[in-house]
Amino acid sequence: MKEPTPVPKVAKSVENTPVPGTVAGTKTRLTDHDLWRFPSESLFDRLGRAVCAAGCLPRKELFEAWEVARRTRRRFRGGRVVDCCGGHGLLAHVMLLLDDSSPEAVVIEKHFPPSAKAIGDALVSAWPRLANRVTFESVDLGDAQLRAADVVVSSHACGGLTDVILARAAGAGARVAVLPCCHDLTRNDAGDLSGWLDGALAIDVMRAVRLKERGYEVWTQTIPAEITPKNRLLMGKPVESVL
């Protein structure tokens, strides 16, 4: 019998992804008291210990960033990372950790939370190679400069901000991955699907359709619902892209 083709791994220790449970979905902050939850030398556990040292991040946001980044990196390698509505910037840092061929990351956020510096300092302390590779730009999404070689990511950009991110990425011909949230049935486009689909799902289906209409190859996945009920991940890249 022919042996099955082995499934390639994205990065060392990605296979040690934690099984989601009560730890994953809570908004309780990770602190030094939680270090026991991350005992191994897997990449995720090392990341968890660094976040504990920062002492300011809700547990669910660690799991969200990890799950979005590892799925995105399975599809998209290299390129400058642009983390839109990135807040504390954890997703941008994890994208670099999973693929060191990306030279830099930019976090776009109109108003950065105090946790951004604490998270950045803790991760650079754990991985000095991240130093000076993640920058923060306090600008509107409409003013962010995007390039075709970028990987544009976003975790839980509220409502219509997800649509702005998808439109800006498609306008630049960049690869993109978004985890939408806060669907607004009065403002977001659900097409004519509300008779068949839940409103929020209809909105995300239309987002995938519009991205495909703009010449993109599209992938739809989910991250574990135990982490967040807003768990639909939409990824796309231009069909003509060589990246």
N, C-alpha and C positions, 0 to 999 in steps of 0.2 A: 504493500500500500504506500502511495506517495506521501511523504511527510508534509504536513501543512506548513505554509510559509510563515515564519515567525513575524509577530507584530513589532514594528520598530518602536523604540522608546524615544520620547522627546528629549529628555535630559536625565542625567544620573539622579537617582532617588525619586523621580517622578512616580515610579511604580508604588512608592510607599505613601500614596495619598491616603489620608485618614478616612475612616468610615464615618459619615456624618451622623450626628446624634444630638443629644441635648447640648453638647459643647458647641456645636457648629452654629445653631440658629439663635443663640441668645445675644442680646445687645449689651450684656455685662462686659465691662472693660477687662482686657487681659492685663495682669500685673505679675509681679514676681511670685505671688501666691499661686499662679497657674503654671509655673515652670514644670511641675511634675506631669502635666498633660503632654509634654513634648520631650520624651526621654531619649529618643534615638538620635543617630547622626544622619538621618535622611534629610534631604533638602527642606522638606516641609517642616520638620520638627526644629531644625536650626532656624528657619524663618519664624516659627512660632516663639522660640525663645527670644529672638531679637525684638519681636513685637511686644513681648512681655516686659522686656527691659525698658521700652518706651513708656509703657504704663498708661496709654491713652486711647487705645483702639478697641471698639466693641469686637467680640469674638466673631460675630457673623461677617464682619467686613474683612477679616483675615481669610476666612474660607471663601468668600465671594471673589476676592482678588485672585486667590490661588486657582480656583476652578475656572474662572474666565481666562486667566493667563495661560494655563497649561493647555486648554482646548484651542486657544488662538494660536499658540506656538506650534501645535501639531499641523496647522495649515500654513502659517505665515512665518517665514524665517527672515532674519536680517532686517534692514531698514531702520530709519529713525522711528522711535515709538512716540506717538502723540496721544497722551492720556487726557481726553476732553472731559470737562467737569470733574476733574480728578481729585479734588479735595486734598486729602493728606498725601496723595502720590504713591500709595502702596502698590497699586496696579502697575504703574510705570516701572518701579524698582523690580517687581517680580518678573516682568517681561524681560528685563535685562539679565536677571539671574538665570532664567531658563534658556536664553540664547545670547551668549556673549558676543556674537557677531554683529549685533546692533550697536553702533557706536555711541548712541546717546538717546535720551528720552526727554520730552518736554511735557510738563503738566500744565494744562490750560484750566484756569479757574478765575472767576471774577473776584472772589474774596476767599483767601486761603484761611483754613482753620489753624489755630495754634498747634494742633497735632502734627502739621506738616513737617515742621522742623524737628520735632522729637522723633518722628518715624524715620526721617532721612538720616539723622545723626545715629540712630540705633542700627540701621542697616549698613551704613558706611563703616561703623565700628566693627560689625560682624564680617563685612565683605569690603575691605579697603579698595578693591578694584572698581567699586561703584562711585568713588569720590569724583566730584566734578562732572559726572556724566548725566545727572538729572537736574534740569533747570525748571524754574517755575515762572510762568508768564501770567500776569494778572490782566487779561484782556477779554473782550467779548468773543464769543465763538465766531462771529462774523468777521472779526479782524485777525483771527489766527492764520498764520501762513502755513499752508499745507503743500506737500510735494507728492509727486506720483510714487516715489519710492517709500513713502511713509507707511507705517502700520498704525492706523487710527483706532483707538480703543476707548470704550466708555462703559463703566459699571453704574447702572441706575441713574442715568441722567433723566431728570424728571420730565414727564409729559412731552411737550413739543420740542424740548432740547434734543431728544434722540433724533427727531426728524431733521433738525438743523445739522447735527453731526453727520448723519447719513448723506444729506444733500451736499455738505461741504466736502466730505471724503470723495463722493462720486464726481463732484466737479473737478477735483484735483486728480482723479484717476488713481486714488490710493486704496490700498487694502483696508478693510474696516471690520470691526467686531464690536457689537453693542449688546448690552443686557438691559433692556428697557424697563421702566417702572412708571407708576403714577399715570396710568392711561386716563385721558380725559375724553369721554365720549362726546362731549359737546364741541371739542376743538380738534381732536385727532381724527384722521380719516379712517373709518371702518368700512368703506366701500358700501356695497349693498349686501353685506354678509351677516348682518345682525339677526336675521331670521333663522340662521343656521348655527352661528357661532357665538360664543360669549363675546361681549363687546371688546374686551381687552385683547383676546386672541384675534379677533377680526382686524383690529388695528395693526397688530404685529404681522399678520398675513399680508396685509396691504403694503407694509413696509418692505417685506421680502419681494413682493410683486414689483413694486416701483424700482427697487434696486436691480432686479433682473431686467426690467425694461430699459435701464440705462446701460445695458451691456455687461452686466456683472454675472459671474458664476456665484451661486448662493448656496450656503449651508445653514441648516437650522438644527440646533441642538438644545438640550436643557442641562442645567446644573442641578444637583440634588435639591429636591423640594424641601428637605429638612433644613437647608440653609436659608432659603428664601422662597416664598410662593411666587415671586416675580422672577422666574428662573429661565425664561426663554432667551437663548443666545442666538443672535443673527450675525452671520459672517459672510463676507463677500469680497471678491477681487475681480478686476476687469478681465473679461475673457481673453483679451489680447495681451495681458500682462505676461512678462517673461520672468517675473519675480516669484 
